[in-house]
């Protein structure tokens, strides 16, 4: 079934309602699946009055109801196939069911799964176990043994468990109890310490409680903290957690709302869906930006270095991309801490996703920002080391499905040389499973990022654009053939290349006229430029220029006649369309732009054929016009919504951003085309510098021009991403950026525009071949949290059983009671570990 605009809009409407409305509600726990492991630990806590019953009966009920058909608890990191992630959750769940004497069939089913799969899971992963698993898994095994749960452990399994226990011991000996380098320090695994015979006194626990009463926002660790200390702040946190998340608790509470929102915006943008959610993205960024305005880096920040670096660099990139005035110190703070730098240099694998974010943030640095330049050099060096590794599963924050491939692409192809449409395709194909966030006792996914309907929309949108592109390309081919441009008998036939470049580089509305306008203009520019360089005699060219300056084609013949007729028809068609759209007639302005460009081509041709060598200033003044990128952006910008003022479409009165575009595209062309132009005897900035500096090598001349390009490119980016150029619409700025990216792609490492087939693979991916992505549905829908309305400030409703009754292995319950928090806090009672 082919995608349609109606099906796309239906999905957009649904996502706005189901997904983005949750962002506005600011209940971000809705985006995280429940953690069976943490829910089990809350279910461990005995009731303060009825000690034979659990305090949080709802958690116990959730465990009974949410075992998978295969017999395990938890969400697998590998989609439908269970992996080692589920072992600690399954064992902990069985332990708590045994503790309260319920769920016999659940336990039997869980034992069957563990006994059948544990040895294979451990064997397959024994050389790349994540840190959290080495800490948690041995503790759950010991917990099961002390609870009387008989696991079928063969000798080989015992040896594997012993290896993991040894790894745990090494971690316990190596790390401090509260280590700022770890996203979850050892104390966050408090519930595992009793089995590890690692004594933590109550004073240490209380000292590290957060303001909200949690131990590092970990429900399981806070449950054990409450069991160990009966601290009322811990109880308050746990009560709030269960009230907010009655259908199973997450493994972190509260979530970092800003990080969730920024990750969501990043996902939407990288999937190519920004146009549908512009208001929602703006709402999120404005809110988070206000928060960042008052933030300063503090060594006392209780977040891990990895998490802070990941978030701050992501925030910087998104803010700068959207034109916010954001200071580099937002994420460059790590450069000024030698201890952090040393740790990153020695433990780069644990910071791979954070360093990847840092490097991407530095894409948008301005020339005077030395810190950003230093951050780029440092992160690049670390990423080069990471790219030589086989895997990066030791990351502290998040594991992207193809992180090594992503790093390779970032290091080898600058973002300015990648076209947006193909970047969106790559992200769609790489996100089959979605990024895995590193939790305390398992991996987890954010449903706002790994969302099947969002992926479905991305696929439909991409395929729908391909249908549009296919139709427009066929129309363009007919136009080119009608005028004879594809059969001129000389020069380059670039109808396909021109359309691919404009369609894949811009994120324009489906019905935009700009793609066809720019493609037609680019085809005409290519044919006319080749006519001046390769075919026309000086007499013929002067005669043609005279006709264009008069804008009268009488007397022209052959290619000159074809070129003028196409030009005249194109300008007339553009201006008539503008008038139909209620704009003023810009015929004379557009003609003047083209006249100026044709005259620059004549000047360059005359230089080459006479042997005249211009000065650098003289050359740049002409060649910035002859590259003709100003024509592409200025004529098409009149069709933007909002469009630029008509008085800006004037020759010799170009805005700074347009001048920067003209300079950068000319320099890109000259760096990759100097050999060809040297053979043809035409002028080029690289050749000019080489001829004017007899002691310099050609490599030195190329490097000199590249340094000039870097400066001009940086100026262009500053014009695009700041408001220093006046009140111009962002759409106009990004049209300049798209044009620049096309030239960067074509002339990044060679001259691809003059090749016959180098772009064919990318053209097929952009226009004809659908992305390789299958939408997989989960075998069991994830339970989502629902906010529970507050019942008042005086009493907190605590559900518990007067007693549990086995009835077909389900829980039957007695009436609820309301217990005052004061009673709960003041009652002294002994809470045993099991």
Secondary structure as GFF3:
##gff-version 3
##sequence-region A 1 834
A	DSSP	alpha_helix	5	15	.	.	.	ID=ss1
A	DSSP	pi_helix	16	20	.	.	.	ID=ss2
A	DSSP	alpha_helix	21	25	.	.	.	ID=ss3
A	DSSP	three_ten_helix	28	31	.	.	.	ID=ss4
A	DSSP	alpha_helix	36	44	.	.	.	ID=ss5
A	DSSP	alpha_helix	57	65	.	.	.	ID=ss6
A	DSSP	alpha_helix	85	100	.	.	.	ID=ss7
A	DSSP	alpha_helix	104	125	.	.	.	ID=ss8
A	DSSP	alpha_helix	131	146	.	.	.	ID=ss9
A	DSSP	alpha_helix	155	174	.	.	.	ID=ss10
A	DSSP	three_ten_helix	186	192	.	.	.	ID=ss11
A	DSSP	alpha_helix	202	207	.	.	.	ID=ss12
A	DSSP	alpha_helix	219	229	.	.	.	ID=ss13
A	DSSP	alpha_helix	232	244	.	.	.	ID=ss14
A	DSSP	alpha_helix	257	270	.	.	.	ID=ss15
A	DSSP	three_ten_helix	274	276	.	.	.	ID=ss16
A	DSSP	alpha_helix	278	293	.	.	.	ID=ss17
A	DSSP	alpha_helix	305	321	.	.	.	ID=ss18
A	DSSP	alpha_helix	329	332	.	.	.	ID=ss19
A	DSSP	three_ten_helix	333	336	.	.	.	ID=ss20
A	DSSP	alpha_helix	338	346	.	.	.	ID=ss21
A	DSSP	three_ten_helix	348	351	.	.	.	ID=ss22
A	DSSP	alpha_helix	352	361	.	.	.	ID=ss23
A	DSSP	three_ten_helix	362	364	.	.	.	ID=ss24
A	DSSP	alpha_helix	370	387	.	.	.	ID=ss25
A	DSSP	beta_strand	398	399	.	.	.	ID=ss26
A	DSSP	alpha_helix	403	412	.	.	.	ID=ss27
A	DSSP	three_ten_helix	415	417	.	.	.	ID=ss28
A	DSSP	alpha_helix	420	430	.	.	.	ID=ss29
A	DSSP	beta_strand	436	438	.	.	.	ID=ss30
A	DSSP	beta_strand	443	444	.	.	.	ID=ss31
A	DSSP	alpha_helix	452	483	.	.	.	ID=ss32
A	DSSP	three_ten_helix	485	487	.	.	.	ID=ss33
A	DSSP	alpha_helix	495	505	.	.	.	ID=ss34
A	DSSP	alpha_helix	514	530	.	.	.	ID=ss35
A	DSSP	pi_helix	531	535	.	.	.	ID=ss36
A	DSSP	alpha_helix	538	550	.	.	.	ID=ss37
A	DSSP	alpha_helix	558	580	.	.	.	ID=ss38
A	DSSP	alpha_helix	587	610	.	.	.	ID=ss39
A	DSSP	alpha_helix	616	626	.	.	.	ID=ss40
A	DSSP	alpha_helix	629	637	.	.	.	ID=ss41
A	DSSP	three_ten_helix	646	648	.	.	.	ID=ss42
A	DSSP	alpha_helix	656	680	.	.	.	ID=ss43
A	DSSP	alpha_helix	685	692	.	.	.	ID=ss44
A	DSSP	alpha_helix	698	721	.	.	.	ID=ss45
A	DSSP	alpha_helix	730	746	.	.	.	ID=ss46
A	DSSP	three_ten_helix	752	754	.	.	.	ID=ss47
A	DSSP	alpha_helix	760	763	.	.	.	ID=ss48
A	DSSP	pi_helix	764	768	.	.	.	ID=ss49
A	DSSP	beta_strand	796	798	.	.	.	ID=ss50
A	DSSP	beta_strand	805	807	.	.	.	ID=ss51
A	DSSP	beta_strand	810	812	.	.	.	ID=ss52
A	DSSP	beta_strand	817	819	.	.	.	ID=ss53
A	DSSP	alpha_helix	821	826	.	.	.	ID=ss54
###
